Amino acid sequence: MKLLAVVVLYHPDGDVLANIRTYLPGVDCLLLWDNTPRDCIDRERLGALQALEKSVYMGKGENVGIGEALNAAVDYARQHGFTHLVTFDQDSRFASDDFGRYLEAVRNWGADARAIFSTNYFIKSQQAPLYPVEDAVAEVPSAMTSGSLYPLSLFEELGGFMSDLFVWGIDCEFCWRAARHQVPTLCFRNILLQHDLGYQKRRRRLLGKEVFPNEYPPARTYYNVRNGIVLHGLYPEAINLKAHLRYHLYKRVVFVVLYEDRKWAKLRALWLGWLDGRRGRLGERKGL
């Protein structure tokens, strides 16, 4: 297995180097794709990132979205003879030797199997794992971008990531597309990747229940709603539209009104997301 890792950067914070170092020793090369606008790049942090061993720094000086960044990594992997690609978000990290155990588990399963491999996730804001931690490999409907490992041959068969979604749902869409071609997504439930869900900052109480407002900025708010509607049209068997809108639209209206700042900008983004989703509009939405 000749392994390329890609981490997509966007205004990375001071933890990004430590996060990367938890998996860097296990990969053959790291592609740092920077979606930070050129005039917002922290030059000191950029220098530290570019100094990382066995790494390549790329980007276009603007935010091109998650899908285009991942497709650039696929192209780079093809051009340089890599057999597998593992993808990461900038805020994800492994504890101790968990990445090494993950790679060993993939090899033991069969690294060239016709499958998407993924970890379990420890959700930092909730201080709990996404799935029960057990010594098992379970087929799951989809996996997050961060920690997913792909044999490069899958992209020859299935095509690349759906870049028109821009952000949100790109990982799920690829898994759902794979499932239609009888390619499973496999989760190693005893391997934990520490990860945060969006912008969850603190717990709140609402009608006696504990809730976790996402506090997404307007742009992310928009894509969550729009892409869910679009993806339901493409994969009605995979996404429950009522449940998606209940969480990302209806509850979000309540959370924005009660708890969040930039209320009008976020409420406008929710409305535009619903409207554009119904229209089937894709690509980047400017002016959010």
C-alpha positions as CSV (number, residue, x, y, z in Angstrom):
1,M,0.0,0.0,0.0
2,K,1.5,3.3,-1.1
3,L,-0.5,5.8,0.8
4,L,-1.1,9.5,0.1
5,A,-2.8,11.6,2.8
6,V,-4.6,14.8,2.1
7,V,-5.7,17.4,4.7
8,V,-7.9,20.3,3.5
9,L,-7.0,23.5,5.3
10,Y,-9.2,26.5,5.8
11,H,-7.9,29.2,8.2
12,P,-6.1,26.5,10.2
13,D,-5.5,27.2,13.9
14,G,-2.6,26.5,16.1
15,D,-3.5,22.9,16.7
16,V,-3.2,21.8,13.0
17,L,0.5,20.9,13.2
18,A,0.0,18.7,16.3
19,N,-3.0,17.0,14.6
20,I,-1.1,16.3,11.4
21,R,1.8,14.7,13.4
22,T,-0.5,12.0,14.8
23,Y,-0.8,10.4,11.3
24,L,2.1,11.8,9.3
25,P,4.6,9.0,10.2
26,G,2.2,6.4,8.8
27,V,1.8,7.9,5.3
28,D,4.2,8.0,2.3
29,C,3.3,11.6,1.4
30,L,1.0,14.3,2.8
31,L,-0.7,16.7,0.5
32,L,-1.6,20.0,2.2
33,W,-4.4,21.6,0.2
34,D,-5.1,25.1,1.4
35,N,-8.5,26.6,0.7
36,T,-7.7,29.8,2.7
37,P,-7.9,32.9,0.6
38,R,-4.4,34.1,-0.3
39,D,-4.7,37.5,1.5
40,C,-5.8,35.7,4.7
41,I,-3.0,33.2,5.0
42,D,-1.0,33.2,8.2
43,R,2.6,33.4,6.8
44,E,4.2,32.1,9.9
45,R,1.9,29.1,10.1
46,L,2.3,28.5,6.4
47,G,6.1,28.3,6.8
48,A,5.7,25.7,9.6
49,L,3.3,23.6,7.4
50,Q,5.6,23.8,4.4
51,A,8.5,22.6,6.5
52,L,6.8,19.3,7.4
53,E,8.7,16.3,6.1
54,K,7.4,14.4,3.1
55,S,4.7,17.0,2.4
56,V,3.5,18.9,-0.6
57,Y,1.6,22.3,-0.3
58,M,-1.0,23.2,-2.9
59,G,-4.0,25.5,-3.4
60,K,-5.4,28.2,-5.6
61,G,-5.4,31.1,-3.2
62,E,-9.1,30.8,-2.7
63,N,-11.8,28.5,-1.3
64,V,-12.6,26.0,-4.1
65,G,-14.6,23.8,-1.8
66,I,-14.0,20.3,-0.3
67,G,-14.8,18.3,-3.4
68,E,-12.4,20.1,-5.8
69,A,-9.6,19.8,-3.1
70,L,-10.2,16.1,-2.7
71,N,-10.3,15.6,-6.5
72,A,-7.0,17.4,-6.8
73,A,-5.6,14.9,-4.3
74,V,-7.0,12.0,-6.4
75,D,-5.2,13.4,-9.5
76,Y,-2.0,13.9,-7.6
77,A,-2.1,10.3,-6.3
78,R,-2.7,9.0,-9.9
79,Q,0.2,11.0,-11.3
80,H,2.7,9.9,-8.6
81,G,1.9,6.2,-8.4
82,F,0.0,6.0,-5.1
83,T,-2.3,3.1,-4.5
84,H,-4.5,4.5,-1.7
85,L,-5.7,7.9,-0.5
86,V,-6.7,8.8,3.1
87,T,-8.5,12.1,3.7
88,F,-8.5,14.3,6.8
89,D,-10.1,17.5,8.2
90,Q,-7.7,19.9,9.8
91,D,-9.2,19.5,13.3
92,S,-8.9,15.7,13.5
93,R,-6.3,13.7,15.3
94,F,-5.5,10.2,16.5
95,A,-4.4,9.3,20.0
96,S,-1.2,7.4,20.6
97,D,-0.7,4.7,17.9
98,D,-4.2,4.5,16.7
99,F,-3.4,5.5,13.1
100,G,-0.8,2.6,13.0
101,R,-3.5,0.2,14.3
102,Y,-5.9,1.5,11.7
103,L,-3.5,0.8,8.8
104,E,-2.7,-2.6,10.2
105,A,-6.4,-3.4,10.4
106,V,-7.0,-2.3,6.8
107,R,-4.1,-4.5,5.6
108,N,-5.4,-7.4,7.6
109,W,-8.8,-7.0,6.1
110,G,-7.4,-6.6,2.6
111,A,-6.2,-3.2,1.6
112,D,-7.1,-3.8,-2.1
113,A,-10.6,-4.9,-1.2
114,R,-13.4,-3.1,-3.2
115,A,-14.4,-1.0,-0.2
116,I,-14.2,2.3,1.5
117,F,-12.5,2.1,5.0
118,S,-13.3,4.4,7.9
119,T,-12.6,4.8,11.6
120,N,-15.0,5.3,14.5
121,Y,-15.1,8.9,15.8
122,F,-14.7,10.4,19.2
123,I,-16.8,13.5,19.1
124,K,-14.9,16.0,21.3
125,S,-17.8,18.4,21.9
126,Q,-20.0,15.6,23.1
127,Q,-17.2,13.6,24.8
128,A,-18.6,10.4,23.4
129,P,-17.9,8.0,20.5
130,L,-20.1,8.1,17.4
131,Y,-20.6,4.3,17.4
132,P,-20.1,1.8,20.3
133,V,-16.4,0.9,20.7
134,E,-16.0,-2.8,20.0
135,D,-13.7,-5.1,18.3
136,A,-15.7,-5.3,15.1
137,V,-15.8,-4.2,11.5
138,A,-19.3,-3.0,10.6
139,E,-20.8,-1.9,7.4
140,V,-22.2,1.7,7.7
141,P,-24.3,3.8,5.3
142,S,-21.6,6.5,5.0
143,A,-18.4,7.8,6.6
144,M,-17.1,11.3,7.2
145,T,-14.3,12.7,5.1
146,S,-11.8,12.7,7.9
147,G,-10.2,9.3,8.4
148,S,-11.7,7.7,5.3
149,L,-9.3,5.5,3.3
150,Y,-9.9,4.7,-0.4
151,P,-8.2,2.3,-2.8
152,L,-7.4,4.5,-5.7
153,S,-9.0,2.0,-8.1
154,L,-12.4,3.1,-6.7
155,F,-12.1,6.5,-8.4
156,E,-11.5,4.8,-11.7
157,E,-14.7,2.9,-11.3
158,L,-17.0,5.4,-9.6
159,G,-15.5,8.8,-10.7
160,G,-14.4,11.6,-8.4
161,F,-16.0,13.5,-5.6
162,M,-19.1,15.6,-6.4
163,S,-17.4,19.0,-6.3
164,D,-20.6,20.9,-7.2
165,L,-21.8,20.4,-3.6
166,F,-18.9,22.7,-2.6
167,V,-19.1,21.7,1.1
168,W,-21.2,19.3,3.2
169,G,-22.4,15.9,2.0
170,I,-19.5,15.2,-0.3
171,D,-18.3,12.3,1.8
172,C,-21.8,10.9,2.1
173,E,-22.6,11.2,-1.6
174,F,-19.5,9.2,-2.6
175,C,-20.4,6.4,-0.1
176,W,-24.0,6.3,-1.3
177,R,-22.8,6.2,-4.9
178,A,-20.4,3.4,-4.0
179,A,-23.2,1.5,-2.3
180,R,-25.3,1.5,-5.5
181,H,-22.3,-0.3,-7.1
182,Q,-22.2,-2.8,-4.2
183,V,-19.1,-1.2,-2.7
184,P,-19.5,-1.2,1.1
185,T,-18.3,1.4,3.6
186,L,-16.6,-0.4,6.5
187,C,-16.0,1.1,9.9
188,F,-13.3,-0.2,12.3
189,R,-15.2,0.5,15.5
190,N,-12.2,0.0,17.8
191,I,-10.2,2.7,16.1
192,L,-11.1,6.2,17.3
193,L,-10.4,9.4,15.4
194,Q,-10.9,12.5,17.5
195,H,-13.1,14.9,15.6
196,D,-15.5,17.8,16.1
197,L,-18.9,18.1,14.5
198,G,-19.0,21.5,12.9
199,Y,-19.0,24.5,15.2
200,Q,-20.6,23.0,18.4
201,K,-19.3,25.1,21.2
202,R,-21.4,24.5,24.3
203,R,-24.4,22.6,25.5
204,R,-27.7,24.4,26.1
205,R,-31.0,23.5,27.8
206,L,-34.2,23.7,25.9
207,L,-37.5,22.6,27.4
208,G,-35.7,20.5,29.9
209,K,-33.5,18.7,27.4
210,E,-29.8,19.1,26.6
211,V,-29.1,20.4,23.1
212,F,-26.0,21.1,21.0
213,P,-26.6,24.2,18.7
214,N,-24.1,23.9,15.8
215,E,-23.5,27.7,15.6
216,Y,-22.4,27.3,11.9
217,P,-21.6,30.5,10.0
218,P,-24.1,31.5,7.3
219,A,-22.3,29.8,4.4
220,R,-22.1,26.4,6.1
221,T,-25.7,26.9,7.2
222,Y,-26.8,27.4,3.6
223,Y,-25.0,24.3,2.2
224,N,-26.3,22.0,4.9
225,V,-29.9,22.8,3.9
226,R,-29.4,23.0,0.2
227,N,-27.2,20.0,-0.2
228,G,-29.5,17.8,1.9
229,I,-32.5,18.6,-0.4
230,V,-30.4,18.0,-3.5
231,L,-29.0,14.7,-2.2
232,H,-32.4,13.5,-1.3
233,G,-33.4,13.9,-4.9
234,L,-30.4,11.9,-6.0
235,Y,-30.4,9.3,-3.2
236,P,-33.9,9.0,-1.7
237,E,-33.1,5.6,-0.3
238,A,-30.2,7.1,1.7
239,I,-31.3,10.4,3.2
240,N,-34.5,11.0,5.0
241,L,-35.5,14.5,4.0
242,K,-38.0,15.1,6.8
243,A,-35.3,14.2,9.4
244,H,-32.7,16.2,7.6
245,L,-34.8,19.4,7.5
246,R,-36.0,18.8,11.1
247,Y,-32.4,19.0,12.3
248,H,-30.7,21.4,9.8
249,L,-33.7,23.8,9.1
250,Y,-36.5,23.7,11.7
251,K,-34.4,23.2,14.8
252,R,-31.7,25.5,13.5
253,V,-34.2,28.3,13.2
254,V,-35.0,27.9,16.9
255,F,-31.3,27.7,17.9
256,V,-30.4,30.8,15.8
257,V,-33.2,32.8,17.3
258,L,-32.6,31.8,20.9
259,Y,-28.8,31.3,21.1
260,E,-26.7,32.4,18.2
261,D,-25.3,35.6,16.9
262,R,-25.6,36.9,13.3
263,K,-29.2,36.0,13.4
264,W,-30.5,37.7,10.2
265,A,-27.6,36.4,8.1
266,K,-28.1,32.9,9.3
267,L,-31.9,33.0,8.8
268,R,-31.4,34.4,5.3
269,A,-28.9,31.5,4.6
270,L,-31.5,29.0,5.8
271,W,-34.1,30.4,3.5
272,L,-31.8,30.6,0.5
273,G,-30.6,27.0,1.2
274,W,-34.2,25.7,1.1
275,L,-35.0,27.8,-2.0
276,D,-31.9,26.7,-4.0
277,G,-32.2,23.1,-2.9
278,R,-35.8,23.0,-4.3
279,R,-34.4,24.6,-7.5
280,G,-31.5,22.2,-7.8
281,R,-29.0,24.9,-7.8
282,L,-25.4,23.7,-7.2
283,G,-21.9,25.2,-7.0
284,E,-20.6,28.0,-4.7
285,R,-23.2,30.5,-3.4
286,K,-21.6,33.9,-3.2
287,G,-22.7,36.7,-0.9
288,L,-23.6,34.7,2.2
